[in-house]
Amino acid sequence: MRAFCLFAAALTATSLSVAACGDEDSPSSSPVVTGSAASVSPATDVVDAAELQAALLPAGRGQSSLIGPRSGRYGSLRSSGKGSARPPAPGLDPRCEKGPGGPGQWPATLNGSPAAEVTHGPMMSSVSQTLVWVPKDADMAALRLSVPRVCTRKMTVKFQGRTVIMSNRMLTKTQLPDLRGAEVTGTRLTMAMPDAGVSAYTTWVNARSGRLVMAMAFMGTDAGYTKQNKTLAQAWARAVAAVR
């Protein structure tokens, strides 16, 4: 179990800011999108980073902040996060470490946008949230999560002498939360250690409405979606209320 936790933690450390795996040489599978991005209408068109930070979901019972909460320009937050990144997870296909749709892969045109982020732990049951107020002309298609075909195949790797089986897939409409007035996409990475009888899951969900974009990542051993979707609904409601 300890070896599995170390492997999952290593993978998450490189993935907290990445919402899906990718491969520039292979076409992505079509993202499953729920809802329509009806525009959030703030009282003013100006939303600053401090407002977004105040809207971040607070730590739950038994949790503490692993990263943040912090705010600033999106590009600055991304740059400060790179310094603490660990080496790639052992055995992971390098084509599946980065990809479209996740906060770490959003276009550079967002770098000047106000943003805020936080990660609550413990590491083996962590929740991360990023909020960004994007430009009016932002490429919204680039903010949708997707999984390239090469990363949907099961990958078997060795870590400290143990076998770990990984696979990534898009979430279906029934697995995604119903966030009123938002367009929602999601992916899940499953990591299984057969000889230990243990599996862990990292789930990423992006929501957007108008210029408000929220990305959340969940890591843990709970295979269900009910608790995550409840948290997503609470987080989205706080974010929308903060910019109206």
C-alpha positions as CSV (number, residue, x, y, z in Angstrom):
1,M,0.0,0.0,0.0
2,R,2.9,2.4,0.8
3,A,4.4,1.8,-2.6
4,F,1.1,2.5,-4.3
5,C,0.7,5.7,-2.3
6,L,4.2,6.9,-3.2
7,F,3.5,6.2,-6.9
8,A,0.1,7.9,-6.9
9,A,1.6,10.9,-5.0
10,A,4.5,11.1,-7.6
11,L,2.0,11.1,-10.4
12,T,-0.3,13.7,-8.8
13,A,2.6,16.0,-8.1
14,T,3.2,16.3,-11.8
15,S,-0.5,16.4,-12.6
16,L,-2.0,18.8,-10.1
17,S,-1.9,21.5,-12.8
18,V,-2.6,19.2,-15.7
19,A,-6.2,18.0,-16.4
20,A,-5.7,15.4,-19.1
21,C,-3.0,13.5,-20.9
22,G,-2.1,14.3,-24.5
23,D,-0.4,13.5,-27.7
24,E,0.2,16.0,-30.5
25,D,0.6,13.2,-33.0
26,S,-2.8,11.6,-32.4
27,P,-6.2,13.2,-32.6
28,S,-8.1,13.6,-29.4
29,S,-11.3,11.8,-28.6
30,S,-14.3,14.2,-28.7
31,P,-14.9,15.7,-25.3
32,V,-18.2,14.9,-23.7
33,V,-19.8,18.3,-22.9
34,T,-22.8,18.9,-20.7
35,G,-24.8,22.1,-20.4
36,S,-24.4,25.3,-22.3
37,A,-22.1,28.2,-21.4
38,A,-24.8,30.7,-20.6
39,S,-23.0,33.9,-19.7
40,V,-22.4,34.8,-16.1
41,S,-23.2,38.5,-15.9
42,P,-21.2,40.4,-13.3
43,A,-22.3,43.8,-12.1
44,T,-19.1,45.1,-13.7
45,D,-16.9,43.6,-16.4
46,V,-13.9,43.8,-14.2
47,V,-13.2,40.9,-11.8
48,D,-9.9,41.0,-9.9
49,A,-7.8,38.1,-8.5
50,A,-8.6,38.9,-4.9
51,E,-12.3,38.4,-5.6
52,L,-11.6,35.0,-7.1
53,Q,-9.4,34.0,-4.2
54,A,-12.2,34.9,-1.8
55,A,-14.5,32.6,-3.8
56,L,-12.2,29.5,-3.6
57,L,-13.7,26.6,-1.7
58,P,-12.4,26.5,1.9
59,A,-10.7,23.4,3.4
60,G,-13.2,20.7,4.5
61,R,-13.1,18.7,7.8
62,G,-9.8,17.0,8.2
63,Q,-8.2,19.0,5.4
64,S,-5.4,21.5,5.3
65,S,-4.0,23.7,2.5
66,L,-1.2,22.1,0.5
67,I,-1.0,24.9,-2.0
68,G,-2.4,28.4,-1.5
69,P,-4.9,29.8,-1.4
70,R,-3.2,32.3,-3.7
71,S,-4.1,34.7,-6.4
72,G,-2.6,36.9,-9.1
73,R,-2.2,36.8,-12.9
74,Y,-2.7,33.4,-14.3
75,G,0.8,33.3,-16.0
76,S,2.5,34.2,-12.7
77,L,0.6,31.4,-10.8
78,R,1.7,28.9,-13.5
79,S,5.3,30.0,-13.3
80,S,5.5,29.8,-9.5
81,G,4.0,26.3,-9.6
82,K,6.7,24.9,-12.0
83,G,9.4,25.3,-9.4
84,S,7.9,22.6,-7.2
85,A,7.1,20.1,-9.9
86,R,8.7,16.7,-9.5
87,P,10.2,14.5,-12.2
88,P,7.7,12.5,-14.4
89,A,6.0,9.5,-12.8
90,P,8.1,6.4,-13.4
91,G,7.0,4.4,-16.5
92,L,4.4,6.9,-17.6
93,D,4.2,7.3,-21.3
94,P,5.6,10.9,-21.8
95,R,2.9,11.6,-24.4
96,C,0.3,11.3,-21.6
97,E,1.8,13.8,-19.2
98,K,0.4,16.9,-20.9
99,G,-2.7,17.6,-22.9
100,P,-5.5,19.9,-23.9
101,G,-7.9,21.4,-21.5
102,G,-6.1,21.4,-18.2
103,P,-4.9,24.6,-16.3
104,G,-1.3,23.7,-17.0
105,Q,-2.0,23.6,-20.8
106,W,-4.2,26.7,-21.2
107,P,-3.1,29.1,-23.9
108,A,-0.7,31.9,-23.2
109,T,-3.4,34.4,-24.1
110,L,-4.7,33.8,-20.6
111,N,-1.5,34.7,-18.8
112,G,-2.6,38.2,-18.0
113,S,-6.0,37.1,-16.7
114,P,-6.9,37.4,-12.9
115,A,-6.8,33.9,-11.3
116,A,-6.7,32.1,-8.0
117,E,-5.9,28.6,-6.9
118,V,-5.8,26.3,-3.9
119,T,-5.1,22.6,-3.1
120,H,-6.5,21.0,0.0
121,G,-5.0,17.7,1.3
122,P,-3.9,15.2,2.6
123,M,-2.2,14.3,-0.7
124,M,-3.9,10.9,-1.0
125,S,-7.3,12.6,-0.8
126,S,-6.6,16.0,-2.3
127,V,-8.9,18.6,-4.0
128,S,-7.5,21.3,-6.2
129,Q,-9.3,24.3,-7.6
130,T,-8.4,27.0,-10.1
131,L,-10.5,30.0,-11.0
132,V,-9.8,32.3,-14.0
133,W,-11.6,35.3,-15.4
134,V,-10.6,34.9,-19.1
135,P,-10.5,37.5,-21.9
136,K,-13.6,38.1,-24.0
137,D,-11.9,36.7,-27.1
138,A,-10.5,33.6,-25.3
139,D,-10.5,30.3,-27.3
140,M,-13.1,28.5,-25.3
141,A,-12.5,25.2,-27.1
142,A,-9.0,25.1,-25.6
143,L,-10.5,25.1,-22.1
144,R,-12.4,21.8,-22.7
145,L,-10.9,18.6,-21.3
146,S,-10.2,15.8,-23.8
147,V,-8.3,12.5,-23.8
148,P,-6.2,11.5,-26.9
149,R,-6.7,7.9,-28.0
150,V,-3.2,6.8,-27.1
151,C,-3.9,7.7,-23.4
152,T,-7.2,5.7,-23.3
153,R,-5.3,2.5,-23.6
154,K,-4.3,0.7,-20.5
155,M,-0.6,1.2,-19.6
156,T,1.2,-1.2,-17.4
157,V,4.3,0.2,-15.5
158,K,6.5,-1.1,-12.7
159,F,7.1,0.9,-9.5
160,Q,9.3,-0.4,-6.7
161,G,8.8,-3.9,-8.1
162,R,5.0,-3.7,-8.2
163,T,2.7,-3.6,-11.2
164,V,0.6,-0.5,-11.7
165,I,-2.1,-0.4,-14.4
166,M,-3.2,3.1,-15.6
167,S,-6.0,4.2,-18.0
168,N,-7.6,7.5,-18.8
169,R,-11.1,8.3,-20.2
170,M,-13.6,11.0,-20.7
171,L,-16.5,11.2,-18.1
172,T,-20.0,10.6,-19.4
173,K,-22.9,13.0,-19.0
174,T,-24.3,10.8,-16.2
175,Q,-20.9,11.0,-14.3
176,L,-20.6,14.8,-14.7
177,P,-22.3,17.2,-12.3
178,D,-25.2,19.3,-13.4
179,L,-23.9,22.9,-13.0
180,R,-26.7,25.2,-14.0
181,G,-25.7,27.6,-16.7
182,A,-22.3,26.0,-17.2
183,E,-20.5,24.0,-19.9
184,V,-18.8,21.0,-18.2
185,T,-16.2,18.5,-19.3
186,G,-14.3,15.9,-17.3
187,T,-11.8,13.1,-17.4
188,R,-10.6,10.3,-15.0
189,L,-7.3,8.6,-14.6
190,T,-7.5,5.2,-12.9
191,M,-4.4,3.7,-11.3
192,A,-4.7,0.1,-10.1
193,M,-2.3,-2.1,-8.2
194,P,-3.7,-5.6,-8.8
195,D,-1.5,-7.5,-6.3
196,A,-2.4,-5.1,-3.5
197,G,-6.1,-5.0,-4.5
198,V,-6.0,-1.2,-4.4
199,S,-7.1,1.5,-6.9
200,A,-6.8,5.2,-6.9
201,Y,-8.5,7.8,-9.1
202,T,-7.7,11.3,-10.2
203,T,-10.7,13.1,-11.7
204,W,-10.6,16.4,-13.4
205,V,-13.6,18.6,-14.2
206,N,-13.7,22.0,-16.0
207,A,-16.7,24.3,-15.9
208,R,-17.2,27.6,-17.7
209,S,-19.8,30.2,-18.2
210,G,-19.1,33.4,-20.1
211,R,-15.7,34.5,-18.9
212,L,-15.6,32.5,-15.7
213,V,-13.7,29.3,-15.9
214,M,-13.2,26.8,-13.0
215,A,-11.0,23.7,-13.1
216,M,-11.0,21.1,-10.2
217,A,-9.0,18.0,-9.6
218,F,-9.8,15.2,-7.1
219,M,-7.5,12.4,-6.0
220,G,-8.5,9.5,-3.8
221,T,-9.6,5.9,-3.6
222,D,-13.4,6.7,-3.9
223,A,-14.6,5.3,-7.2
224,G,-17.9,7.1,-6.9
225,Y,-18.9,10.5,-8.2
226,T,-21.6,11.7,-5.8
227,K,-19.3,13.3,-3.2
228,Q,-17.1,14.9,-5.9
229,N,-20.1,16.3,-7.8
230,K,-21.5,17.8,-4.6
231,T,-18.2,19.5,-4.0
232,L,-18.2,20.8,-7.6
233,A,-21.7,22.2,-7.3
234,Q,-20.8,24.0,-4.1
235,A,-17.5,25.4,-5.6
236,W,-19.3,26.6,-8.7
237,A,-22.1,28.3,-6.8
238,R,-19.5,30.2,-4.7
239,A,-17.5,31.2,-7.8
240,V,-20.6,32.4,-9.7
241,A,-21.9,34.4,-6.6
242,A,-18.5,36.1,-6.3
243,V,-18.5,37.6,-9.8
244,R,-22.1,38.7,-9.9
